[in-house]
Amino acid sequence: MGAAIPYEGHLLVAAPDADRIEVRTRTGEQVSVLDAVCPEPGAPTVTRRGAVFGCADGAVVITEQDSAFTAAK
């Protein structure tokens, strides 16, 4: 498991072997895998706009609305 950060009642977990960000419950069950590709994910933080993971080629911003998580690069 890579870098992780709590966000909106869930854990956002970087899956470095898949270059993806996973949404998990607090007990670790996978809820979804976000569409945005994030090579070498790390350095997560939470801002007013959402959760952010640094990637080798930029950053991914993750937001939540109505229990749905979305990612934008």
N, C-alpha and C positions, 0 to 999 in steps of 0.2 A: 504494500500500500504506500502511496506517495503522500504528498502534502494534503492536509485536510483542514477544513474550517467550518464552524457551525454557522448556519444561515437559515433564517426563517423556520426554525424548528427541525431542521434536517442537517445532515453533514454533507458537504461537498468534498469529494475525494478525488484527487488526481490519480489517474491510472497511467503511470509512466510507460508501461509496456504497450498500451493501446493509444497513447496520445489523446486521451479523452478525459472528461470530467464526469464523475458519477454522482448521482443524488442518492443518498442513503438515509435510512431512518436512524434515529439515535442509537438503536441497538445493532446497526450495521447491515440491515437488510437493504438490498438494492431496490430503488424505486424506479430509476431511469438512468440512461446514459445520454448526455447532451450531444447535440449534433456537431458543435464546433470542434475542430481539430486543434490540439494544443501540444505541439512537440516540446518535450522537456519541461512539463509544467512544474511550477513552484511559486514561492513567495506570495501566498494568498493573503488577501486583506478584504475588509468590508468597508465600503464607502456609502455615501448617501444614495448613490445610484445603483448599488448592488455589490455583489461579491466579485472580486477580480483575482484572476490567476495570471501571473506572468508566464509567458511562453517564449521559446527560443526565437520565434518570429513575430513577437508582439504581445498582445494580451487578450484574454477572454473576459467579458463582463457578463455575469449571470444575474438575472432578475427573477422575481417570483410574482405572479399575479393569479389570484384565484386557485392556489395550490398547483399551478403549472410553472415549471422552471424553463427558462429560455436562455440561450447563450448567444452572444454576438461578439464578433472579432473586430 
